[in-house]
């Protein structure tokens, strides 16, 4: 819970998580809701894959072409 106190590379705030969730909240406010659960899940999966690629420094287009199964094998382990 207090990992940031021992590891200076870990931020002490949750700003990143809040910024990543903002897109979904704005869409919910504009459109009211998703049309289907499958559509919401598909968007969440795609957004998660793209954010992971961006944070890991991968090429986003190559990650999309490789697909989610290939992206999960490319993750850096701490």
PyMOL commands that set and color helices and strands:
alter all, ss='L'
color gray80, all
select helices_A, chain A and resi 3-6+15-31+37-56+60-73
alter helices_A, ss='H'
color red, helices_A
deselect
rebuild
show_as cartoon
